[in-house]
Every structure is written in C-alpha cells, then in structure tokens.
Amino acid sequence: MEYLLMVNRLVAVDDSDYRLPEPVRQGIAADVDDVSSELGSRVEARTFVVDTNYASLEDALAATPSGGVLEVRGTHERGTTFTVDKACTIRFTQGAQITTSVSSVAAVTVTASGVTLDGPVLVGTGGNTAGTGRGISAVGTLGSAIRDLRVLKPQITQFSEYGVYLEFCDGFQVEDVSIAGIAYAGISLASCANGVIRGGTIANVVQPAGFLNSYGITASRRTNSPSELSAFPRSRNIVVNGMTIDGVPLWEGLDTHGGENIEFSGNTVRNCLVGIAVVASSNNSGVSTYAPLGVKVTGNTVVGAGDGSNSAGIWFIGTATEYATGSIVDNRVIDTGGDTASAGNNWGGIAIDRTSSLKIAVNTLVRCAVAGIHVIAGNVGTQIASNVVEDVYSNVSGICAAVYVRSSPNSILVTGTELVRGTKTATRVNNEGIRCNASSTQHDGGGNQWSLAATPVVNSAALRSSAYGAVPVARAAAITAPPAPGATYDQTQMTALKTALDAAIAALRNYGITL
C-alpha cells in the first residue's frame, strides 16, 4: 500500500493499480543499468589510469586528468626523474616501485600543487657515496610555492643525498615514513611553511666522505643569497611529531637552523651524535646570524650511547645578535653527553647558549655525562624548573653537576630540581647539585633537592635567593659556639656573630619576614 499527498489530505492507494507491466519494468531497468555502466566506465576512464596500460609513466600521467588518479603497478628502472606536473594522486600498489640507475637524479620530482604521492616505493643507487640523488624532490619558488603536497607511506632507500627534499613548499604533509640508507638527510625542508611530518622511521643516515654533516630531519633555509631572509626566509609553522630517528651517528637526529614556530613533539631519537638541535642559521657570509624563534621541544625521548662519546641530547643555541626563544619541556634524555678533559666538549643532557626567556621544565635527565643541564653563556631570563637529574656522571672531566653554569653572562632561575641516585657506576656520580659561575646571576627559587650531591652548591656565594638577592640562610656563616657562662666574646667571635645574624636577617627578608 502507498500513500499519495493530495492537496490537504492523504489518500491511500493500492500501488498494484499503478504498476507497469512486468516486461516493461524489466526493459526499463535493463536500459538504466546499461546507461549506468556506460557512464561509470566513462567516469572511471577519465579519473583512474593504470601505468601498465601505457608505454611509460609519462604517457600514463599524460592520460591522467587533473585531479585524477594514476595507479602505478609496475616496476620502473629509470635514468631520469619522473616529473609530476599536474594536480593528481600517484598511488603505488601491487609491489610497484621506481629504481634509479643514476646517482644524480631524483626518483620523483613534483612541480605542481595539489599532488598526493601515496605509498611510493623508491630505491636509489646507494647512500654510501655522496651525490645528489633524491627520493622525492619538490622545489617551488619564493613567489610560487608548491602547495598542498601530500606524501603518504613512502618507502625510500639508498639515495646519495636526500630521502625527501622540499623547498618553498606550503601546506605540506609527510606521514607514515620509512626512510633508510640515506647519505645526507632523511627529510630536508628549506624555506617551507605550514607543514606536518608525522609518524614513521628514518634510519641509518650515513654521512659519507664529501658531507660535513647529516640529519634525520632538518627544517632550515638556503644561505647562498646576499638578499638573506627576503630571498630565503626561515622555515616556519612546522610540526614534527611521532617520528623515530634511529642512527645519525655523525651528526643530528632532529634539527632546525633558524626555524620559526617549529615543534618537535613526541619523537624518539636514538644513536645520534646530537639528539635534537635547535640552532642558528648563517648569513650569506657564513656567520651565524638568524636564531631559532619560538621553537618547542616537547615530550621527546633522546637516547645516546651512554659512554660519554655523544654531544648534548638537546641543543638550543642563538647568536650574538639574535637570541633563541622557545621551550624545552617534558622530555626524557638518557645516556647523552661528552665526557672529556676539554670543557668545550662536555655538553651534557641539555645545553643552551644565547637564549632569551627559555623555559626548561619537567624534563628527566638520566645518566648524562658531566651535566644534566649545561648553561653556557648569554642566556637571559632562563627558567629551569622541576627537572629530575638521575646519576649525572663523569670519568674524565672534573665537572659532574646537575646544573652547570659554565661561563658568563647568564641570568637564570632554578626551582624544584631533584637529584636522584640510580645504578650508574663511574668515577664521579652526582658530585654537585649546581655549579655556579661567579660572574653570572644564578637565583635559587626554592624547592631544589640537592642533598644527594657530595657538594650541593659549588661557588655558593654566587647563588642568590630569588626575591632580594640574599644568600639563603642554609649557607650563612656558622655562629661560633658561645663562650662559657660568665665569659665574654672576643672581637673575632663578635664579627662572626654579626656576619651570621646579618645573613639570617637577609634570608628572612627574602621570604617576606621583616624584623
């Protein structure tokens, strides 16, 4: 039974009274199916192309309309790059891959916006020799950036320079990465903006002869223009999250040179000389000039060799003309730092230099050589709060401090530092709570638990309480034992008593008590 709406009333009708004869109904249905099938095949033909139906990848791409899908199912060995010059999706399936036979080419070059590379499997000529081979290369210009590039589930191995190289790309996404056996950098960004790199692994970045450094992921800029930032601006507004970097033994796992609003969060970095490097970019003359700005290093785990052969777990460095800004919060740094006789190579868990209002908080630093937190010079308004340092150690260096203020000038506030004992065996373990520099300004904000240290405070006269700059009462001069009943103080005893009382009064004032 069906119901028809007729003006202001519903009328019940028997649909059998209006049903077409069955042969007619079947004929119409067949015609409709034919039309649907034909239209569907036309739509499919216009939007979905398979490479194996064409003589080359170039022919297959030419047949793919803008916004369509090219499905790569074959294996292709090439001596030239495959250039994607239109907005489309390139999807690799059924064991498809591109292998390069020449060490100086990119497997895939993207020159258009709106491109998605889905599951590309790219194999180079080898990462043990320096060259210019790239898995994926996408290079825009200052005035015409490549936009909306997506690289999903790439498997990239054995290239002589980069796994993925992006320059002047805006609004990009690189996810679920598997990159290994690369000579210089797993993923390199130059003057890129508004992007995400999330999930996956980059392993075994080799740095063969011919390269002075190497990276798991770096967000930087080119420095070869006298127009400086106006020609090659900072990389900015980029998140690197959930990555595992395993094996950049000669240089840095995660890096930014002069980046702005870069976030390294939730990553694991292992077996790298430096875990995370937030450092400055040089100018056209090679002078370190452009500091990293607003960089967040949050919730990462950095694991070193544990033998005193590493540099710092986390570096944060500005320049003489522009101080670095940002935060280092809730990271776990394990077995990093250098233990040598040279002060210039003893970096520790976290090392900072030339920063402004940097926040270092709620980090756990385990078995770091020489220093948990190493404050070098030129740090202004640094807040070091609620960090746990377990088993800071040294075998060679004479330094062994939870917080090491190496040089001057520095202005730091230290609160809530906890020094704890684990199982580390070394010549020195937890020797010092804080090692102050006599020419720097160090403020004790309270709550620091350095009682396990053999010497809780080195150069204690330089450690001031936070409010008034008074020496805390715990470090005031001791009051000489009083004389016997009826005896009197001599001049030396009176001087000592006055010094102790003055220190006590100053300490009470520091905590808001006025006598």
C-alpha positions as MATLAB code, in Angstrom:
seq = 'MEYLLMVNRLVAVDDSDYRLPEPVRQGIAADVDDVSSELGSRVEARTFVVDTNYASLEDALAATPSGGVLEVRGTHERGTTFTVDKACTIRFTQGAQITTSVSSVAAVTVTASGVTLDGPVLVGTGGNTAGTGRGISAVGTLGSAIRDLRVLKPQITQFSEYGVYLEFCDGFQVEDVSIAGIAYAGISLASCANGVIRGGTIANVVQPAGFLNSYGITASRRTNSPSELSAFPRSRNIVVNGMTIDGVPLWEGLDTHGGENIEFSGNTVRNCLVGIAVVASSNNSGVSTYAPLGVKVTGNTVVGAGDGSNSAGIWFIGTATEYATGSIVDNRVIDTGGDTASAGNNWGGIAIDRTSSLKIAVNTLVRCAVAGIHVIAGNVGTQIASNVVEDVYSNVSGICAAVYVRSSPNSILVTGTELVRGTKTATRVNNEGIRCNASSTQHDGGGNQWSLAATPVVNSAALRSSAYGAVPVARAAAITAPPAPGATYDQTQMTALKTALDAAIAALRNYGITL';
ca = [
       0.000    0.000    0.000;
       1.338    3.506   -0.840;
       0.122    6.952    0.209;
      -0.301    9.932   -2.065;
      -0.368   13.509   -0.778;
      -3.337   15.181   -2.470;
      -3.844   18.845   -1.563;
      -4.871   18.742    2.098;
      -5.386   15.044    2.654;
      -3.617   11.752    2.438;
      -5.228    9.212    0.144;
      -4.445    5.520    0.434;
      -3.990    3.822   -2.909;
      -3.157    0.321   -3.987;
       0.200    0.502   -5.785;
      -0.744   -2.507   -7.868;
      -3.279   -0.339   -9.660;
      -0.456    1.860  -10.950;
       2.326   -0.683  -11.527;
       3.681   -1.013  -15.070;
       3.529   -4.444  -16.687;
       6.482   -6.575  -15.616;
       8.098   -6.894  -19.111;
       8.099   -3.111  -19.463;
       9.569   -2.676  -15.973;
      12.380   -5.143  -16.746;
      13.174   -3.434  -20.028;
      13.451   -0.022  -18.395;
      15.646   -1.472  -15.623;
      17.980   -3.044  -18.183;
      18.283    0.232  -20.059;
      19.064    2.074  -16.833;
      21.737   -0.495  -15.931;
      23.336   -0.110  -19.361;
      23.367    3.658  -19.067;
      24.826    3.483  -15.527;
      27.515    1.061  -16.630;
      28.480    3.212  -19.593;
      28.582    6.387  -17.518;
      30.569    4.625  -14.799;
      33.141    3.371  -17.272;
      33.468    6.811  -18.791;
      34.000    8.411  -15.358;
      36.492    5.673  -14.437;
      38.359    6.156  -17.689;
      38.594    9.862  -17.112;
      39.772    9.774  -13.468;
      41.631    6.478  -12.974;
      44.654    5.401  -15.020;
      46.917    2.343  -14.618;
      50.535    2.662  -15.683;
      50.774   -0.856  -17.129;
      48.355    0.150  -19.888;
      50.878    2.651  -21.237;
      54.382    2.585  -22.666;
      55.823    4.815  -19.924;
      54.979    6.617  -16.718;
      54.987    9.864  -18.673;
      52.347    8.524  -21.083;
      50.235    7.285  -18.195;
      50.466   10.639  -16.431;
      49.543   12.464  -19.643;
      46.362   10.370  -19.792;
      45.504   11.188  -16.195;
      43.313   14.274  -15.879;
      43.962   16.973  -13.330;
      42.592   15.710  -10.045;
      42.633   12.096  -11.243;
      44.478    9.006  -10.019;
      47.450    7.311  -11.631;
      47.904    3.864  -10.148;
      51.436    2.565  -10.503;
      51.534   -1.237  -10.573;
      54.749   -1.899  -12.466;
      58.426   -1.705  -11.617;
      60.381    1.010  -13.367;
      64.157    1.395  -13.603;
      64.965    4.892  -14.731;
      67.952    7.042  -15.523;
      65.840   10.216  -15.459;
      63.393   11.647  -12.976;
      59.644   11.070  -13.183;
      58.126   14.570  -13.131;
      54.640   15.072  -11.742;
      53.484   18.326  -13.301;
      49.751   18.324  -12.578;
      47.479   18.056   -9.550;
      46.718   14.364   -9.129;
      47.235   11.303   -6.937;
      50.045    8.877   -7.768;
      49.263    5.631   -5.952;
      51.740    2.735   -5.780;
      50.202   -0.751   -5.431;
      50.938   -4.416   -6.078;
      54.676   -4.175   -5.424;
      55.249   -1.209   -7.710;
      58.465    0.771   -7.373;
      60.810    3.161   -9.106;
      64.533    2.403   -9.059;
      67.069    4.942  -10.243;
      70.132    3.837  -12.162;
      71.902    7.216  -11.961;
      73.133    8.613   -8.636;
      72.484   12.238   -9.556;
      68.729   12.163  -10.194;
      65.555   12.239   -8.128;
      63.234    9.286   -8.488;
      60.187   11.600   -8.409;
      60.126   15.357   -8.976;
      56.976   17.318   -8.121;
      56.476   20.661   -9.862;
      52.717   21.199   -9.361;
      50.490   21.968   -6.398;
      47.800   19.588   -5.211;
      49.837   16.404   -5.634;
      49.468   13.306   -3.457;
      52.120   10.582   -3.540;
      50.521    7.562   -1.899;
      52.794    4.686   -0.916;
      55.719    5.471   -3.222;
      58.462    2.836   -3.158;
      61.681    4.452   -4.341;
      65.161    2.920   -4.473;
      68.368    4.796   -5.262;
      71.883    3.768   -6.195;
      73.205    3.697   -2.621;
      73.753    6.001    0.336;
      77.392    5.212    0.993;
      78.673    7.672   -1.619;
      77.971   11.407   -1.584;
      75.970   12.626   -4.556;
      72.783   14.462   -5.487;
      70.308   11.590   -5.627;
      66.886   12.181   -4.064;
      63.874   10.012   -3.497;
      61.346   12.851   -3.793;
      62.166   16.433   -4.773;
      59.666   19.305   -4.719;
      61.117   22.763   -5.287;
      58.923   25.828   -5.657;
      59.953   29.479   -5.657;
      59.533   32.416   -3.326;
      56.726   33.795   -5.451;
      55.175   30.461   -6.429;
      55.321   27.868   -3.690;
      54.269   24.269   -4.233;
      51.093   23.909   -2.177;
      49.124   21.049   -0.695;
      51.712   18.350   -1.290;
      50.978   15.069    0.494;
      53.493   12.240    0.787;
      51.854    9.237    2.439;
      53.523    5.986    3.488;
      56.701    6.477    1.469;
      59.327    3.712    1.438;
      62.571    5.360    0.364;
      66.017    3.770    0.486;
      69.565    4.184   -0.758;
      69.820    7.724   -2.087;
      73.077    9.644   -2.285;
      71.758   12.899   -0.771;
      68.122   13.187    0.410;
      65.222   10.898    1.015;
      62.725   13.766    0.669;
      63.756   17.315   -0.249;
      61.174   20.130   -0.091;
      61.937   23.778   -0.846;
      59.366   26.582   -0.910;
      56.533   24.183   -0.132;
      53.490   25.491    1.747;
      50.810   23.385    3.403;
      52.571   20.025    3.067;
      52.046   16.693    4.792;
      54.523   13.803    5.104;
      53.199   10.834    7.068;
      53.976    7.208    7.972;
      57.530    7.406    6.730;
      60.025    4.609    6.120;
      63.368    6.044    5.001;
      66.745    4.331    5.348;
      70.259    4.237    3.958;
      70.453    7.923    3.008;
      73.721    9.822    2.635;
      72.832   13.295    3.930;
      69.258   13.818    5.229;
      66.174   11.684    5.527;
      63.852   14.687    5.132;
      65.141   18.193    4.421;
      62.992   21.343    4.374;
      64.258   24.674    3.044;
      62.094   27.796    3.414;
      58.987   25.668    3.865;
      55.861   26.650    5.809;
      52.720   25.282    7.415;
      53.519   21.597    7.286;
      53.396   18.358    9.242;
      55.801   15.425    9.346;
      54.198   12.692   11.398;
      54.818    9.027   12.131;
      57.329    6.506   10.879;
      61.049    5.838   10.984;
      64.204    7.306    9.494;
      67.232    5.074    9.988;
      70.884    4.866    9.027;
      71.809    8.295    7.681;
      75.373    7.579    6.685;
      77.249   10.878    6.062;
      79.906    9.508    3.709;
      83.035   11.428    2.742;
      82.064   14.642    0.996;
      79.376   15.628    3.520;
      80.331   17.580    6.637;
      77.120   16.803    8.490;
      73.892   14.810    8.286;
      70.344   14.814    9.623;
      67.330   12.659   10.217;
      65.021   15.643    9.652;
      66.091   19.260    9.198;
      63.995   22.424    8.781;
      66.309   25.137    7.534;
      66.913   27.607    4.723;
      69.469   28.140    1.985;
      72.159   30.687    2.796;
      73.614   31.472   -0.626;
      71.940   34.817   -1.355;
      73.039   38.321   -0.333;
      69.319   39.156   -0.068;
      69.282   36.953    3.029;
      65.827   36.322    4.569;
      63.997   38.199    1.836;
      65.259   35.621   -0.678;
      65.326   32.532    1.522;
      63.062   33.005    4.549;
      63.001   30.821    7.626;
      61.164   27.538    7.632;
      58.150   28.187    9.862;
      54.994   26.743   11.392;
      56.043   23.108   11.086;
      55.254   20.170   13.368;
      57.455   17.075   13.546;
      55.582   14.536   15.641;
      55.746   10.849   16.437;
      58.877   10.126   14.411;
      61.590    7.623   15.266;
      65.083    8.663   14.192;
      67.494    5.775   14.645;
      71.063    6.220   13.534;
      72.623    9.526   12.539;
      75.876    8.663   14.294;
      77.963   11.529   12.948;
      75.527   14.422   13.416;
      71.936   15.332   14.372;
      68.680   13.431   14.598;
      66.206   16.343   14.502;
      67.323   19.820   13.549;
      66.244   23.330   12.737;
      68.590   26.073   11.597;
      66.913   29.403   12.274;
      63.386   27.984   12.120;
      60.356   29.839   13.486;
      57.474   28.194   15.340;
      58.888   24.725   14.794;
      57.582   21.991   17.094;
      59.408   18.738   17.813;
      56.981   16.672   19.868;
      56.593   13.046   20.840;
      59.587   11.830   18.849;
      62.146    9.151   19.715;
      65.761    9.808   18.745;
      68.412    7.127   19.147;
      72.027    6.587   18.169;
      72.758   10.136   17.037;
      75.679   12.358   17.925;
      73.163   15.072   18.857;
      69.563   14.163   19.527;
      67.703   17.416   18.822;
      69.485   20.551   17.609;
      67.736   23.926   17.707;
      70.423   26.194   16.312;
      71.014   29.318   14.254;
      71.225   29.794   10.501;
      74.170   31.518    8.896;
      74.052   34.551    6.646;
      75.482   34.695    3.144;
      78.953   35.253    4.591;
      78.823   32.121    6.712;
      78.329   33.992   10.003;
      75.805   32.548   12.439;
      73.086   35.226   12.367;
      69.456   34.062   12.471;
      68.434   32.424   15.737;
      65.645   29.869   16.056;
      62.495   31.587   17.320;
      59.525   30.167   19.208;
      60.706   26.564   18.912;
      59.041   23.946   21.133;
      60.816   20.739   22.109;
      58.180   18.745   23.962;
      57.656   15.163   25.049;
      60.559   13.630   23.154;
      62.826   10.743   24.159;
      66.511   11.012   23.291;
      68.820    8.053   23.902;
      72.589    8.229   23.431;
      75.438    5.755   23.604;
      75.963    6.043   27.351;
      79.751    6.037   27.125;
      80.465    9.779   27.118;
      81.033    9.885   23.355;
      77.951   11.914   22.387;
      77.323   15.618   22.251;
      74.252   17.047   24.014;
      70.921   15.294   23.926;
      69.209   18.625   23.168;
      70.951   21.766   21.886;
      69.302   25.207   21.966;
      71.526   27.977   20.570;
      71.065   31.557   19.386;
      73.537   34.149   18.106;
      75.337   37.213   19.372;
      72.793   39.461   17.633;
      69.592   37.418   17.997;
      68.808   35.198   20.975;
      66.967   31.902   20.567;
      63.478   31.612   22.086;
      61.157   28.746   22.896;
      60.839   25.927   25.412;
      62.215   22.507   26.353;
      59.501   20.709   28.303;
      58.703   17.144   29.412;
      61.495   15.398   27.539;
      63.372   12.301   28.613;
      67.106   12.404   27.822;
      69.128    9.270   28.527;
      72.839    8.404   28.212;
      73.908   11.528   26.307;
      76.773   13.997   26.741;
      80.511   14.055   26.236;
      82.973   13.171   28.967;
      86.353   14.605   28.022;
      89.149   16.644   29.524;
      88.179   19.557   27.237;
      85.478   21.840   28.615;
      84.425   22.616   25.058;
      83.252   19.040   24.504;
      81.391   18.412   27.752;
      77.807   19.111   26.789;
      75.507   17.012   28.953;
      71.798   16.279   28.610;
      70.543   19.750   27.629;
      72.924   22.522   26.522;
      71.857   26.134   25.947;
      73.706   29.182   24.660;
      72.466   32.718   23.864;
      68.788   32.302   24.629;
      66.086   34.636   25.910;
      63.362   33.623   28.394;
      63.886   29.974   27.600;
      61.812   27.572   29.694;
      63.407   24.252   30.661;
      60.858   22.350   32.721;
      59.718   18.893   33.798;
      62.484   17.089   31.946;
      64.067   13.847   33.143;
      67.801   13.560   32.524;
      69.254   10.117   33.141;
      72.952    9.166   33.162;
      74.056   12.256   31.263;
      77.788   12.867   31.153;
      79.188   15.860   33.041;
      75.933   17.867   33.343;
      72.198   17.380   33.367;
      71.587   20.941   32.191;
      74.536   22.886   30.787;
      74.126   26.687   30.739;
      76.942   28.078   28.611;
      76.746   31.866   28.110;
      74.448   34.701   27.073;
      71.266   33.175   28.486;
      68.843   35.799   29.781;
      65.775   35.109   31.898;
      66.185   31.337   31.749;
      63.688   29.356   33.854;
      64.874   25.922   34.959;
      62.000   24.291   36.832;
      61.007   20.869   38.191;
      63.621   18.829   36.350;
      64.832   15.440   37.603;
      68.503   14.549   37.180;
      69.452   10.940   37.804;
      73.081    9.859   38.044;
      74.892   12.687   36.296;
      78.437   11.341   35.977;
      81.973   11.786   34.731;
      85.051    9.636   34.477;
      87.405   12.045   32.718;
      86.045   15.537   33.232;
      86.310   17.145   36.633;
      82.766   18.523   36.201;
      79.817   16.476   37.421;
      76.766   18.686   38.153;
      73.006   18.500   37.831;
      73.048   22.150   36.680;
      76.325   23.509   35.317;
      76.637   27.268   34.700;
      79.805   27.290   32.691;
      80.504   30.881   31.712;
      79.021   34.368   31.781;
      76.918   36.344   31.449;
      73.863   34.296   32.354;
      70.703   35.102   34.289;
      68.843   32.005   35.433;
      66.212   30.988   37.970;
      66.427   27.407   39.244;
      63.497   25.857   41.102;
      62.401   22.370   42.025;
      65.453   20.497   40.730;
      65.662   16.960   42.065;
      68.869   14.965   42.090;
      68.316   11.216   42.484;
      70.561    8.151   42.633;
      70.191    5.222   40.267;
      72.619    2.440   39.478;
      75.290    4.189   37.384;
      78.885    3.255   38.172;
      81.516    5.910   37.385;
      84.400    7.818   38.934;
      82.028   10.618   39.903;
      78.240   10.321   40.223;
      76.021   13.163   41.462;
      79.005   15.129   42.726;
      77.395   18.578   42.525;
      73.870   19.945   42.655;
      74.569   23.259   40.935;
      77.937   24.589   39.845;
      77.641   28.371   39.736;
      79.703   30.825   37.764;
      80.968   33.714   39.841;
      80.265   36.244   37.070;
      76.742   35.036   36.256;
      73.484   35.667   38.064;
      72.018   32.481   39.487;
      68.821   32.592   41.521;
      67.662   29.852   43.844;
      63.881   29.849   43.541;
      63.433   27.174   46.183;
      62.460   23.534   46.166;
      65.812   22.310   44.860;
      66.700   18.935   46.362;
      70.416   18.557   46.001;
      71.078   16.764   49.264;
      72.418   13.661   47.496;
      75.257   15.664   45.968;
      78.659   15.490   47.589;
      78.749   19.278   47.186;
      75.221   20.661   46.790;
      76.402   24.100   45.622;
      79.766   24.995   44.066;
      80.646   28.710   44.264;
      77.771   29.223   46.696;
      78.396   32.948   47.072;
      77.144   33.394   43.500;
      73.792   31.691   44.171;
      71.205   34.237   45.215;
      67.730   33.783   46.580;
      65.134   34.808   44.087;
      63.487   37.826   45.683;
      66.138   40.045   47.245;
      69.430   38.532   46.218;
      70.296   37.430   49.717;
      72.404   34.370   50.406;
      69.964   31.708   51.727;
      70.251   31.058   55.444;
      71.332   27.475   54.868;
      74.592   28.852   53.513;
      75.057   31.667   56.050;
      78.216   31.848   58.086;
      78.173   29.496   61.060;
      77.782   31.038   64.501;
      80.757   30.283   66.682;
      79.925   28.225   69.764;
      79.071   30.610   72.659;
      81.627   31.140   75.412;
      81.323   29.550   78.824;
      78.933   31.167   81.355;
      80.358   34.413   82.649;
      82.881   34.690   79.806;
      82.732   37.345   77.090;
      83.022   37.284   73.262;
      86.326   38.359   71.817;
      86.458   40.545   68.696;
      86.698   37.587   66.275;
      83.667   35.925   67.812;
      81.687   39.159   67.688;
      82.490   39.632   63.996;
      81.422   36.071   63.203;
      78.201   36.506   65.148;
      77.347   39.750   63.356;
      78.020   38.139   59.941;
      75.768   35.206   60.754;
      72.947   37.406   62.084;
      73.098   39.718   59.055;
      72.844   36.723   56.747;
      69.930   35.306   58.714;
      68.081   38.657   58.642;
      68.631   38.984   54.886;
      67.352   35.459   54.346;
      64.219   36.128   56.384;
      63.538   39.266   54.376;
      63.853   37.173   51.243;
      60.914   35.098   52.419;
      58.810   38.139   53.334;
      59.619   38.336   57.054;
      60.557   41.781   58.332;
      62.193   42.155   61.712;
];
